[in-house]
Amino acid sequence: MICFIALIVFAVLGVFSAKYRAYALEAWDCVFRKMTLRKCDTGLDERIKAEIMSRFSRWPKFARFTYRNFESLSMVFTLLMLVSFVFAAQGVYNYWAFGNCNGPGSSAFCVFSALSGQPLVQPTTLSGVVLGNASGEEILYEFGCFTCPYTRAAWPGLKNFTALHPEVRVLYKTFPLPNHPYSTEASQAALCAEKQGKFVRYADFLFQNQTEIRDGGVPTLKLLAVGAGLDSAGFDACLDSNATLAEVQSYFDEGIAAHVYGTPTFFFEGRSVVGPMSEKNFEDFLAGRYVAPDAPIDEGFCAPPLEVTG
């Protein structure tokens, strides 16, 4: 089984480097021999096994376990890889046939939207939580996820920017990502805080405690409300009754219609930016002179590449 995995890995690497093509051919010979019930005598599987075992020398118990069960573990990883290929192929077919990798009629998040080249489309509604001056004539849209570190990285710069630019009205639309634990609940909680006029205050607590939210879920969201000075009884009742779930879903649907594929995503006058920005970046963005850097703004944060369209 290890030769089968090596065949796929080296075949992919061989596209970019000639030195891996010989390994891919050797792996194919080994796989072919296994398929024809012959012994693989190239020694490739043993060399790979030895290389992997050498990496585990600091953990002797784990190394012994892996060595004894190497073939079984290789089979498990091979089966998992095959299953992932099947699901990926299903998603590709669904996207080709129905325009969504989740199947016909689905409006759920689809990662292939980011790869399809579909342009981001600025929303037209004025719904959303208002940050800054509610009467500001210039409107900046944000789609953000409270459990996303990228959205967290953009939050301080956005707050500073709105405080210094009363001409700008920010419309924050929650876009909970399905692969982030409790992201939908965090969005609901933030909108419950908005009902008490403390959205920004509570959002600060959400971004500062993303790890605790992921581990603690709804009870943690309620504890954060206490720390943010919200009325606990009203907040808990709002969250427990899903009073804001429909609003969260409406913003999410807007994001899907706008072809949003990641958070945070910003829109202004037909232009769009994906990724965290600083206060200066927001000023440049609104002035039409923002250019995405080659590296993340915060070198200590593993942000995705920023993308500017429009």
Long-range contacts (C-beta under 8 A, 24 or more apart in sequence): 1-71, 1-74, 1-75, 1-77, 1-78, 2-45, 2-48, 2-49, 2-70, 2-71, 2-74, 3-27, 3-30, 3-31, 3-34, 3-40, 3-44, 3-45, 3-48, 4-31, 4-34, 4-78, 5-74, 5-77, 5-78, 5-81, 6-30, 6-44, 6-45, 6-48, 7-31, 8-81, 107-253, 107-256, 108-178, 108-256, 109-177, 109-178, 109-256, 109-261, 111-261, 113-259, 113-261, 114-261, 114-262, 118-259, 119-259, 119-309, 119-310, 120-258, 120-259, 120-260, 120-265, 120-267, 120-272, 120-274, 120-309, 120-310, 121-257, 121-258, 121-259, 122-258, 122-267, 122-268, 122-269, 122-270, 122-272, 122-310, 123-173, 123-254, 123-257, 123-258, 123-267, 125-254, 126-171, 127-171, 127-173, 127-250, 127-251, 127-254, 128-171, 128-172, 128-173, 128-251, 129-171, 129-172, 129-173, 129-174, 129-190, 129-191, 129-194, 129-199, 130-169, 130-170, 130-171, 130-172, 131-158, 131-159, 131-162, 131-169, 131-170, 131-171, 131-172, 131-199, 131-200, 132-162, 132-163, 132-165, 132-166, 132-168, 132-169, 132-170, 133-162, 133-166, 133-167, 133-168, 133-169, 134-169, 135-169, 136-165, 136-166, 136-167, 136-168, 136-169, 137-167, 137-169, 138-167, 138-168, 138-169, 138-268, 138-286, 139-168, 139-169, 139-170, 139-171, 139-268, 140-168, 140-169, 140-170, 140-171, 140-266, 140-267, 140-268, 140-282, 140-286, 141-170, 141-171, 141-173, 141-266, 141-267, 141-268, 142-170, 142-171, 142-172, 142-173, 142-264, 142-265, 142-266, 142-267, 143-173, 143-174, 143-175, 143-251, 143-254, 143-255, 143-258, 143-260, 143-263, 143-264, 143-265, 144-172, 144-173, 144-174, 144-175, 144-263, 144-264, 144-265, 145-174, 145-175, 145-176, 145-177, 145-180, 145-183, 145-187, 145-263, 145-264, 146-174, 146-176, 146-183, 146-186, 146-187, 146-190, 146-203, 146-206, 146-207, 146-210, 146-213, 147-176, 147-177, 147-180, 147-181, 147-182, 147-183, 147-186, 147-206, 147-210, 147-213, 147-214, 148-177, 148-180, 148-183, 148-263, 148-264, 149-210, 149-301, 150-262, 150-263, 150-264, 150-275, 150-276, 150-303, 150-304, 151-207, 151-263, 151-264, 151-276, 152-207, 152-210, 153-276, 153-297, 153-298, 153-301, 153-303, 154-264, 154-275, 154-276, 154-277, 155-203, 155-204, 155-207, 156-279, 157-276, 157-277, 157-278, 157-279, 157-280, 157-281, 157-282, 158-277, 158-279, 158-282, 159-200, 160-279, 161-279, 161-282, 161-283, 164-279, 165-283, 165-286, 168-286, 172-199, 173-251, 173-254, 173-255, 174-248, 174-251, 174-252, 175-251, 175-252, 175-255, 175-260, 175-263, 175-265, 176-248, 176-252, 177-263, 180-214, 181-213, 181-214, 181-217, 182-213, 182-214, 182-217, 182-218, 182-221, 184-245, 184-248, 185-217, 185-218, 185-221, 185-239, 186-213, 186-221, 187-244, 187-248, 187-251, 188-239, 188-242, 188-243, 188-244, 188-245, 188-248, 189-221, 189-224, 189-225, 189-235, 189-239, 191-244, 191-247, 191-248, 192-225, 192-235, 192-238, 192-239, 192-243, 192-244, 193-225, 193-228, 193-230, 193-235, 195-234, 195-238, 195-244, 196-230, 196-231, 196-234, 196-235, 198-228, 198-229, 198-230, 201-228, 201-229, 202-228, 202-230, 204-228, 262-304, 270-310, 271-308, 271-309, 271-310, 272-308, 272-309, 272-310, 273-306, 273-307, 273-308, 274-304, 274-306, 274-307, 275-303, 275-304, 275-305, 275-306, 275-307, 276-301, 276-303, 276-306, 277-306
